[in-house]
Amino acid sequence: MPLDKSIRKFSGGEVYFWIEQGSSIHLKAVSGTDPVELSSKETREIAKALLDLAVELEALDKT
């Protein structure tokens, strides 16, 4: 996992994702042994951020 600002964090740091080696999006959801619970607002924010990251990844693929 990259240790820089490219990591997007949500839900108090329980959900995060990043572009790995310019080729794929890695997503991690961690909340002890319980599932990560998301509000509708958090879900929309994550969905938008993932779509934005997909656009960024597509741009990397074109270079």
MITIMI-797044 format. One record per atom (N, C-alpha, C): y, z, x; atom name; residue in one letter; chain. Coordinates in nm, 4 decimals. Example, Ala and Ser with C-alpha at 12.3 -4.5 7.8 and 13.67 -1.06 7.14 Angstrom:
residues 2
<py=-0.5690; pz=0.7800; px=1.3190; a=N; r=a; c=A>
<py=-0.4500; pz=0.7800; px=1.2300; a=CA; r=a; c=A>
<py=-0.3300; pz=0.7800; px=1.3200; a=C; r=a; c=A>
<py=-0.2250; pz=0.7080; px=1.2850; a=N; r=s; c=A>
<py=-0.1060; pz=0.7140; px=1.3670; a=CA; r=s; c=A>
<py=0.0030; pz=0.7870; px=1.2900; a=C; r=s; c=A>
END
This chain:
residues 63
<py=-0.1172; pz=0.0000; px=0.0846; a=N; r=m; c=A>
<py=0.0000; pz=0.0000; px=0.0000; a=CA; r=m; c=A>
<py=0.1238; pz=0.0000; px=0.0894; a=C; r=m; c=A>
<py=0.2232; pz=-0.0838; px=0.0562; a=N; r=p; c=A>
<py=0.3445; pz=-0.0870; px=0.1372; a=CA; r=p; c=A>
<py=0.4234; pz=0.0423; px=0.1226; a=C; r=p; c=A>
<py=0.4895; pz=0.0811; px=0.2280; a=N; r=l; c=A>
<py=0.5681; pz=0.2046; px=0.2255; a=CA; r=l; c=A>
<py=0.7170; pz=0.1726; px=0.2218; a=C; r=l; c=A>
<py=0.7566; pz=0.0832; px=0.1350; a=N; r=d; c=A>
<py=0.8967; pz=0.0450; px=0.1298; a=CA; r=d; c=A>
<py=0.9449; pz=0.0330; px=-0.0135; a=C; r=d; c=A>
<py=1.0640; pz=-0.0217; px=-0.0289; a=N; r=k; c=A>
<py=1.1268; pz=-0.0296; px=-0.1603; a=CA; r=k; c=A>
<py=1.0617; pz=-0.1310; px=-0.2534; a=C; r=k; c=A>
<py=0.9605; pz=-0.2044; px=-0.2072; a=N; r=s; c=A>
<py=0.8966; pz=-0.3040; px=-0.2922; a=CA; r=s; c=A>
<py=0.8040; pz=-0.2411; px=-0.3965; a=C; r=s; c=A>
<py=0.7783; pz=-0.1129; px=-0.3860; a=N; r=i; c=A>
<py=0.6936; pz=-0.0440; px=-0.4837; a=CA; r=i; c=A>
<py=0.7777; pz=-0.0101; px=-0.6064; a=C; r=i; c=A>
<py=0.7294; pz=-0.0494; px=-0.7240; a=N; r=r; c=A>
<py=0.7959; pz=-0.0136; px=-0.8497; a=CA; r=r; c=A>
<py=0.7203; pz=0.1042; px=-0.9086; a=C; r=r; c=A>
<py=0.7933; pz=0.2130; px=-0.9398; a=N; r=k; c=A>
<py=0.7286; pz=0.3341; px=-0.9930; a=CA; r=k; c=A>
<py=0.7777; pz=0.3626; px=-1.1343; a=C; r=k; c=A>
<py=0.6847; pz=0.4100; px=-1.2182; a=N; r=f; c=A>
<py=0.7146; pz=0.4410; px=-1.3573; a=CA; r=f; c=A>
<py=0.6397; pz=0.5666; px=-1.3987; a=C; r=f; c=A>
<py=0.6768; pz=0.6189; px=-1.5135; a=N; r=s; c=A>
<py=0.6099; pz=0.7343; px=-1.5734; a=CA; r=s; c=A>
<py=0.5994; pz=0.8502; px=-1.4747; a=C; r=s; c=A>
<py=0.7126; pz=0.8830; px=-1.4131; a=N; r=g; c=A>
<py=0.7159; pz=0.9951; px=-1.3194; a=CA; r=g; c=A>
<py=0.6310; pz=0.9726; px=-1.1954; a=C; r=g; c=A>
<py=0.6111; pz=0.8471; px=-1.1574; a=N; r=g; c=A>
<py=0.5312; pz=0.8153; px=-1.0393; a=CA; r=g; c=A>
<py=0.3822; pz=0.8029; px=-1.0659; a=C; r=g; c=A>
<py=0.3408; pz=0.8138; px=-1.1924; a=N; r=e; c=A>
<py=0.1984; pz=0.8018; px=-1.2245; a=CA; r=e; c=A>
<py=0.1519; pz=0.6565; px=-1.2293; a=C; r=e; c=A>
<py=0.2456; pz=0.5646; px=-1.2513; a=N; r=v; c=A>
<py=0.2141; pz=0.4221; px=-1.2556; a=CA; r=v; c=A>
<py=0.3010; pz=0.3528; px=-1.1525; a=C; r=v; c=A>
<py=0.2387; pz=0.2769; px=-1.0643; a=N; r=y; c=A>
<py=0.3180; pz=0.2014; px=-0.9679; a=CA; r=y; c=A>
<py=0.2462; pz=0.0741; px=-0.9281; a=C; r=y; c=A>
<py=0.3268; pz=-0.0243; px=-0.8859; a=N; r=f; c=A>
<py=0.2697; pz=-0.1527; px=-0.8471; a=CA; r=f; c=A>
<py=0.3587; pz=-0.2206; px=-0.7457; a=C; r=f; c=A>
<py=0.2999; pz=-0.3184; px=-0.6768; a=N; r=w; c=A>
<py=0.3692; pz=-0.3881; px=-0.5692; a=CA; r=w; c=A>
<py=0.2989; pz=-0.5208; px=-0.5436; a=C; r=w; c=A>
<py=0.3665; pz=-0.6081; px=-0.4687; a=N; r=i; c=A>
<py=0.3036; pz=-0.7320; px=-0.4232; a=CA; r=i; c=A>
<py=0.2356; pz=-0.7026; px=-0.2907; a=C; r=i; c=A>
<py=0.1086; pz=-0.7372; px=-0.2830; a=N; r=e; c=A>
<py=0.0289; pz=-0.7119; px=-0.1627; a=CA; r=e; c=A>
<py=0.0110; pz=-0.8415; px=-0.0842; a=C; r=e; c=A>
<py=0.0564; pz=-0.8420; px=0.0380; a=N; r=q; c=A>
<py=0.0412; pz=-0.9535; px=0.1313; a=CA; r=q; c=A>
<py=0.0863; pz=-1.0870; px=0.0728; a=C; r=q; c=A>
<py=0.1838; pz=-1.0818; px=-0.0179; a=N; r=g; c=A>
<py=0.2391; pz=-1.2041; px=-0.0745; a=CA; r=g; c=A>
<py=0.1434; pz=-1.2844; px=-0.1598; a=C; r=g; c=A>
<py=0.0290; pz=-1.2228; px=-0.1993; a=N; r=s; c=A>
<py=-0.0711; pz=-1.3018; px=-0.2709; a=CA; r=s; c=A>
<py=-0.1169; pz=-1.2438; px=-0.4046; a=C; r=s; c=A>
<py=-0.0895; pz=-1.1165; px=-0.4297; a=N; r=s; c=A>
<py=-0.1364; pz=-1.0567; px=-0.5547; a=CA; r=s; c=A>
<py=-0.0549; pz=-0.9317; px=-0.5874; a=C; r=s; c=A>
<py=-0.0619; pz=-0.8932; px=-0.7142; a=N; r=i; c=A>
<py=0.0038; pz=-0.7706; px=-0.7595; a=CA; r=i; c=A>
<py=-0.1021; pz=-0.6614; px=-0.7650; a=C; r=i; c=A>
<py=-0.0750; pz=-0.5514; px=-0.6982; a=N; r=h; c=A>
<py=-0.1634; pz=-0.4346; px=-0.7039; a=CA; r=h; c=A>
<py=-0.0983; pz=-0.3325; px=-0.7964; a=C; r=h; c=A>
<py=-0.1768; pz=-0.2759; px=-0.8868; a=N; r=l; c=A>
<py=-0.1283; pz=-0.1777; px=-0.9834; a=CA; r=l; c=A>
<py=-0.2153; pz=-0.0535; px=-0.9736; a=C; r=l; c=A>
<py=-0.1505; pz=0.0621; px=-0.9697; a=N; r=k; c=A>
<py=-0.2237; pz=0.1878; px=-0.9628; a=CA; r=k; c=A>
<py=-0.1688; pz=0.2807; px=-1.0714; a=C; r=k; c=A>
<py=-0.2572; pz=0.3442; px=-1.1453; a=N; r=a; c=A>
<py=-0.2196; pz=0.4425; px=-1.2467; a=CA; r=a; c=A>
<py=-0.2996; pz=0.5690; px=-1.2186; a=C; r=a; c=A>
<py=-0.2294; pz=0.6765; px=-1.1834; a=N; r=v; c=A>
<py=-0.2957; pz=0.7988; px=-1.1400; a=CA; r=v; c=A>
<py=-0.2364; pz=0.9184; px=-1.2135; a=C; r=v; c=A>
<py=-0.3224; pz=0.9963; px=-1.2763; a=N; r=s; c=A>
<py=-0.2783; pz=1.1163; px=-1.3473; a=CA; r=s; c=A>
<py=-0.3906; pz=1.2193; px=-1.3461; a=C; r=s; c=A>
<py=-0.4304; pz=1.2625; px=-1.2273; a=N; r=g; c=A>
<py=-0.5409; pz=1.3583; px=-1.2198; a=CA; r=g; c=A>
<py=-0.6650; pz=1.2995; px=-1.2824; a=C; r=g; c=A>
<py=-0.7261; pz=1.3733; px=-1.3720; a=N; r=t; c=A>
<py=-0.8453; pz=1.3235; px=-1.4403; a=CA; r=t; c=A>
<py=-0.8140; pz=1.2706; px=-1.5795; a=C; r=t; c=A>
<py=-0.6898; pz=1.2874; px=-1.6241; a=N; r=d; c=A>
<py=-0.6489; pz=1.2411; px=-1.7564; a=CA; r=d; c=A>
<py=-0.5935; pz=1.0991; px=-1.7486; a=C; r=d; c=A>
<py=-0.5982; pz=1.0263; px=-1.8595; a=N; r=p; c=A>
<py=-0.5357; pz=0.8942; px=-1.8603; a=CA; r=p; c=A>
<py=-0.3838; pz=0.9078; px=-1.8519; a=C; r=p; c=A>
<py=-0.3193; pz=0.8053; px=-1.8020; a=N; r=v; c=A>
<py=-0.1731; pz=0.8032; px=-1.7986; a=CA; r=v; c=A>
<py=-0.1250; pz=0.7720; px=-1.9395; a=C; r=v; c=A>
<py=-0.0357; pz=0.8550; px=-1.9910; a=N; r=e; c=A>
<py=0.0196; pz=0.8332; px=-2.1243; a=CA; r=e; c=A>
<py=0.1570; pz=0.7703; px=-2.1109; a=C; r=e; c=A>
<py=0.1813; pz=0.6648; px=-2.1893; a=N; r=l; c=A>
<py=0.3077; pz=0.5930; px=-2.1840; a=CA; r=l; c=A>
<py=0.3728; pz=0.5899; px=-2.3214; a=C; r=l; c=A>
<py=0.5029; pz=0.6094; px=-2.3227; a=N; r=s; c=A>
<py=0.5777; pz=0.5909; px=-2.4469; a=CA; r=s; c=A>
<py=0.5979; pz=0.4411; px=-2.4682; a=C; r=s; c=A>
<py=0.6435; pz=0.4030; px=-2.5856; a=N; r=s; c=A>
<py=0.6689; pz=0.2609; px=-2.6099; a=CA; r=s; c=A>
<py=0.7777; pz=0.2097; px=-2.5162; a=C; r=s; c=A>
<py=0.8776; pz=0.2924; px=-2.4877; a=N; r=k; c=A>
<py=0.9849; pz=0.2520; px=-2.3963; a=CA; r=k; c=A>
<py=0.9297; pz=0.2288; px=-2.2552; a=C; r=k; c=A>
<py=0.8477; pz=0.3213; px=-2.2065; a=N; r=e; c=A>
<py=0.7879; pz=0.3056; px=-2.0733; a=CA; r=e; c=A>
<py=0.6989; pz=0.1813; px=-2.0676; a=C; r=e; c=A>
<py=0.6249; pz=0.1572; px=-2.1742; a=N; r=t; c=A>
<py=0.5377; pz=0.0403; px=-2.1792; a=CA; r=t; c=A>
<py=0.6185; pz=-0.0880; px=-2.1693; a=C; r=t; c=A>
<py=0.7293; pz=-0.0949; px=-2.2414; a=N; r=r; c=A>
<py=0.8157; pz=-0.2134; px=-2.2346; a=CA; r=r; c=A>
<py=0.8779; pz=-0.2292; px=-2.0962; a=C; r=r; c=A>
<py=0.9194; pz=-0.1187; px=-2.0350; a=N; r=e; c=A>
<py=0.9778; pz=-0.1247; px=-1.9004; a=CA; r=e; c=A>
<py=0.8752; pz=-0.1752; px=-1.7989; a=C; r=e; c=A>
<py=0.7528; pz=-0.1259; px=-1.8093; a=N; r=i; c=A>
<py=0.6468; pz=-0.1690; px=-1.7178; a=CA; r=i; c=A>
<py=0.6140; pz=-0.3163; px=-1.7409; a=C; r=i; c=A>
<py=0.6045; pz=-0.3566; px=-1.8664; a=N; r=a; c=A>
<py=0.5745; pz=-0.4970; px=-1.8968; a=CA; r=a; c=A>
<py=0.6818; pz=-0.5887; px=-1.8395; a=C; r=a; c=A>
<py=0.8085; pz=-0.5528; px=-1.8564; a=N; r=k; c=A>
<py=0.9177; pz=-0.6343; px=-1.8028; a=CA; r=k; c=A>
<py=0.9117; pz=-0.6389; px=-1.6505; a=C; r=k; c=A>
<py=0.8894; pz=-0.5243; px=-1.5885; a=N; r=a; c=A>
<py=0.8834; pz=-0.5194; px=-1.4422; a=CA; r=a; c=A>
<py=0.7657; pz=-0.6013; px=-1.3889; a=C; r=a; c=A>
<py=0.6522; pz=-0.5987; px=-1.4577; a=N; r=l; c=A>
<py=0.5376; pz=-0.6796; px=-1.4156; a=CA; r=l; c=A>
<py=0.5673; pz=-0.8289; px=-1.4297; a=C; r=l; c=A>
<py=0.6344; pz=-0.8666; px=-1.5381; a=N; r=l; c=A>
<py=0.6723; pz=-1.0069; px=-1.5542; a=CA; r=l; c=A>
<py=0.7690; pz=-1.0493; px=-1.4444; a=C; r=l; c=A>
<py=0.8659; pz=-0.9635; px=-1.4124; a=N; r=d; c=A>
<py=0.9602; pz=-0.9925; px=-1.3035; a=CA; r=d; c=A>
<py=0.8863; pz=-1.0073; px=-1.1710; a=C; r=d; c=A>
<py=0.7905; pz=-0.9204; px=-1.1481; a=N; r=l; c=A>
<py=0.7132; pz=-0.9259; px=-1.0244; a=CA; r=l; c=A>
<py=0.6274; pz=-1.0530; px=-1.0193; a=C; r=l; c=A>
<py=0.5763; pz=-1.0965; px=-1.1336; a=N; r=a; c=A>
<py=0.4990; pz=-1.2209; px=-1.1388; a=CA; r=a; c=A>
<py=0.5867; pz=-1.3399; px=-1.1004; a=C; r=a; c=A>
<py=0.7109; pz=-1.3397; px=-1.1464; a=N; r=v; c=A>
<py=0.8049; pz=-1.4459; px=-1.1091; a=CA; r=v; c=A>
<py=0.8289; pz=-1.4430; px=-0.9584; a=C; r=v; c=A>
<py=0.8473; pz=-1.3226; px=-0.9039; a=N; r=e; c=A>
<py=0.8669; pz=-1.3076; px=-0.7593; a=CA; r=e; c=A>
<py=0.7448; pz=-1.3591; px=-0.6821; a=C; r=e; c=A>
<py=0.6263; pz=-1.3270; px=-0.7307; a=N; r=l; c=A>
<py=0.5032; pz=-1.3722; px=-0.6657; a=CA; r=l; c=A>
<py=0.4911; pz=-1.5246; px=-0.6721; a=C; r=l; c=A>
<py=0.5252; pz=-1.5832; px=-0.7863; a=N; r=e; c=A>
<py=0.5219; pz=-1.7291; px=-0.7986; a=CA; r=e; c=A>
<py=0.6178; pz=-1.7945; px=-0.7002; a=C; r=e; c=A>
<py=0.7347; pz=-1.7337; px=-0.6799; a=N; r=a; c=A>
<py=0.8319; pz=-1.7871; px=-0.5842; a=CA; r=a; c=A>
<py=0.7752; pz=-1.7811; px=-0.4424; a=C; r=a; c=A>
<py=0.7029; pz=-1.6747; px=-0.4111; a=N; r=l; c=A>
<py=0.6399; pz=-1.6637; px=-0.2790; a=CA; r=l; c=A>
<py=0.5335; pz=-1.7713; px=-0.2600; a=C; r=l; c=A>
<py=0.4612; pz=-1.8030; px=-0.3675; a=N; r=d; c=A>
<py=0.3559; pz=-1.9046; px=-0.3602; a=CA; r=d; c=A>
<py=0.4129; pz=-2.0430; px=-0.3310; a=C; r=d; c=A>
<py=0.5381; pz=-2.0654; px=-0.3710; a=N; r=k; c=A>
<py=0.6004; pz=-2.1967; px=-0.3522; a=CA; r=k; c=A>
<py=0.6557; pz=-2.2155; px=-0.2121; a=C; r=k; c=A>
<py=0.6646; pz=-2.1072; px=-0.1346; a=N; r=t; c=A>
<py=0.7206; pz=-2.1188; px=0.0006; a=CA; r=t; c=A>
<py=0.6136; pz=-2.1440; px=0.1031; a=C; r=t; c=A>
END
